[in-house]
Amino acid sequence: MEPGQPGGSGPAEPGPLPRGVRGAGPKASASPPSGAEAQLQRCAPAVAAVLPAGGRGERMGVPTPKQFCPILERPLISYTLQALERVCWIKDIVVAVTGENMDAMKDLIQRYQHKRISLVEAGVTRHRSIFNGLKALAEGQRDAQLSRPEVVIIHDAVRPFVEEDILLKVVTAAKEHGAAGAVRPLVSTVISPDADGCLDHSLERARHRASEMPQAFLFDVIYEAYQQCSDYDLEFGTECLQLALKYCHIKAKLVEGSPDLWKVTYKRDLYAAESIIKERISEQIHIVMDTKEDEEHIGHHFEEMLKNELNHVKVTSGSLCHPGRDLQQIILEQCYNFICVNVKTSEFEETQKLLDVLTESNISILYPVVVISVHFLDHKSVPIGQKMENLMQIREFAKEVKKRNILLCGLLIYCPQEKQKLQDSLRRGAIIIATLIKERNSGLIGQLLVA
């Protein structure tokens, strides 16, 4: 067994989360616990998790194992680890990974600052990988970084959208029944063919369920089941709940799961997962203004236009006059989208201040942060040639901050005298911003767009 990081199994704060995800942000942690959560806290079982991550992803059709396939330039398994890390009552997370991917996994843990992670060598099958993870926990008395838990969660490395609510439900049910697992209604009817490839019989869909993850077990139950498990089951079996039933006579409690428990299996699933993640991290925008003196100024008209056009997004605003005081709170709330509205100057002074604050915060470690530097073109103030020349500096800024996972681009909004044309120009700018934030297209980094 190898630790993923020195001190990795000790208590740690959950990593940053997109808004809208259960457990994200300070408000979520301050809310009173639900009945089941309060019950779990009173009983206070020691809980660990095991993630088998030794698969080759043959159905994905790509050379990279699917758990290491990138989503927004970050490996899929990192999102799953983050989902488990945010649950403070999961003490240890054991990941079973193949020897050839061990170094890559260690680098991933360090790069994305994952905590409470320990690594073990994966087996040649799913069940053997899980067994290796359980053995590491069982032998934890001889290892300062792991301890034998009362309850263990088994989850897939390629199910990144698991929430604390379902984890809590299966752990609570496992503590009462010995084993529990998430299930979902069948989408398609299951049929059984005969030896000639013809229909033998079909199952009544309403009476059956699809077994999903996560699953949870009293540790002694599932560890005993694996110790007694036949070579055939270790080689060809896939259902942990069945092992508990077959070898320990424990009938698992089935817990209805949510639709987001699906597993990334095919290449198209990567695109679906990326779309979900983009949507979640696009739910809040913060506008930084370089002036608050004149409420009738064009910058404030643009702010109102953004709020009207992006009515499904939380839009907040502030300034950098007080060194990051308001901005720090926005960062703590896991905002990944910033618009710097430059009214008083055509330079990037205010944008640079914002970039400095974001860089120091390390908020971009887990998700790409979009920064859009907005400028206004008024022919009466600065000649257009000089304006464009000044703004082309954005390319160098963008190249530098891209190293920190910050996606910077510029937006130049034309300001005609006629009120209706001005409104149309501001609306086009708002639409461009909405698209940039939603798509997070790295190909537009350093570009100066015109509305």
Rosetta blueprint (number, residue, H / E / L):
1 M L
2 E E
3 P E
4 G L
5 Q L
6 P L
7 G L
8 G L
9 S L
10 G L
11 P L
12 A L
13 E L
14 P L
15 G L
16 P L
17 L L
18 P L
19 R L
20 G L
21 V L
22 R L
23 G L
24 A L
25 G H
26 P H
27 K H
28 A H
29 S H
30 A H
31 S L
32 P L
33 P L
34 S L
35 G H
36 A H
37 E H
38 A H
39 Q H
40 L H
41 Q H
42 R H
43 C H
44 A L
45 P L
46 A L
47 V E
48 A E
49 A E
50 V E
51 L E
52 P E
53 A L
54 G L
55 G L
56 R L
57 G L
58 E H
59 R H
60 M H
61 G L
62 V L
63 P L
64 T L
65 P L
66 K H
67 Q H
68 F H
69 C L
70 P E
71 I E
72 L L
73 E L
74 R E
75 P E
76 L H
77 I H
78 S H
79 Y H
80 T H
81 L H
82 Q H
83 A H
84 L H
85 E H
86 R L
87 V L
88 C L
89 W L
90 I E
91 K E
92 D E
93 I E
94 V E
95 V E
96 A E
97 V E
98 T L
99 G H
100 E H
101 N H
102 M H
103 D H
104 A H
105 M H
106 K H
107 D H
108 L H
109 I H
110 Q H
111 R H
112 Y L
113 Q L
114 H L
115 K L
116 R L
117 I E
118 S E
119 L E
120 V E
121 E E
122 A L
123 G L
124 V L
125 T L
126 R H
127 H H
128 R H
129 S H
130 I H
131 F H
132 N H
133 G H
134 L H
135 K H
136 A H
137 L H
138 A H
139 E L
140 G H
141 Q H
142 R H
143 D L
144 A L
145 Q L
146 L L
147 S L
148 R L
149 P L
150 E L
151 V E
152 V E
153 I E
154 I E
155 H L
156 D L
157 A L
158 V L
159 R L
160 P L
161 F L
162 V L
163 E L
164 E H
165 D H
166 I H
167 L H
168 L H
169 K H
170 V H
171 V H
172 T H
173 A H
174 A H
175 K H
176 E H
177 H H
178 G L
179 A E
180 A E
181 G E
182 A E
183 V E
184 R E
185 P E
186 L L
187 V L
188 S L
189 T L
190 V L
191 I E
192 S E
193 P E
194 D L
195 A L
196 D L
197 G L
198 C L
199 L E
200 D E
201 H E
202 S E
203 L L
204 E L
205 R H
206 A H
207 R H
208 H L
209 R E
210 A E
211 S E
212 E E
213 M E
214 P E
215 Q E
216 A E
217 F E
218 L E
219 F H
220 D H
221 V H
222 I H
223 Y H
224 E H
225 A H
226 Y H
227 Q H
228 Q H
229 C L
230 S L
231 D H
232 Y H
233 D H
234 L H
235 E H
236 F H
237 G L
238 T L
239 E L
240 C H
241 L H
242 Q H
243 L H
244 A H
245 L H
246 K H
247 Y H
248 C H
249 H L
250 I L
251 K L
252 A L
253 K E
254 L E
255 V E
256 E E
257 G L
258 S L
259 P H
260 D H
261 L H
262 W L
263 K L
264 V L
265 T L
266 Y L
267 K H
268 R H
269 D H
270 L H
271 Y H
272 A H
273 A H
274 E H
275 S H
276 I H
277 I H
278 K H
279 E H
280 R H
281 I L
282 S L
283 E L
284 Q E
285 I E
286 H E
287 I E
288 V E
289 M E
290 D L
291 T L
292 K L
293 E L
294 D L
295 E L
296 E L
297 H L
298 I H
299 G H
300 H H
301 H H
302 F H
303 E H
304 E H
305 M H
306 L H
307 K H
308 N H
309 E H
310 L L
311 N L
312 H L
313 V L
314 K E
315 V E
316 T E
317 S E
318 G E
319 S E
320 L L
321 C L
322 H L
323 P L
324 G L
325 R H
326 D H
327 L H
328 Q H
329 Q H
330 I H
331 I H
332 L H
333 E L
334 Q L
335 C L
336 Y L
337 N E
338 F E
339 I E
340 C E
341 V E
342 N L
343 V L
344 K L
345 T L
346 S L
347 E L
348 F L
349 E H
350 E H
351 T H
352 Q H
353 K H
354 L H
355 L H
356 D H
357 V H
358 L H
359 T H
360 E H
361 S H
362 N L
363 I H
364 S H
365 I H
366 L L
367 Y L
368 P L
369 V E
370 V E
371 V E
372 I E
373 S E
374 V E
375 H E
376 F E
377 L E
378 D L
379 H L
380 K L
381 S L
382 V L
383 P L
384 I H
385 G H
386 Q H
387 K H
388 M H
389 E H
390 N H
391 L H
392 M L
393 Q L
394 I H
395 R H
396 E H
397 F H
398 A H
399 K H
400 E H
401 V H
402 K H
403 K H
404 R H
405 N L
406 I E
407 L E
408 L E
409 C E
410 G E
411 L E
412 L E
413 I E
414 Y E
415 C L
416 P L
417 Q L
418 E L
419 K H
420 Q H
421 K H
422 L H
423 Q H
424 D H
425 S H
426 L H
427 R H
428 R H
429 G H
430 A H
431 I H
432 I H
433 I H
434 A H
435 T H
436 L H
437 I H
438 K H
439 E H
440 R L
441 N L
442 S H
443 G H
444 L H
445 I L
446 G L
447 Q L
448 L E
449 L E
450 V E
451 A L
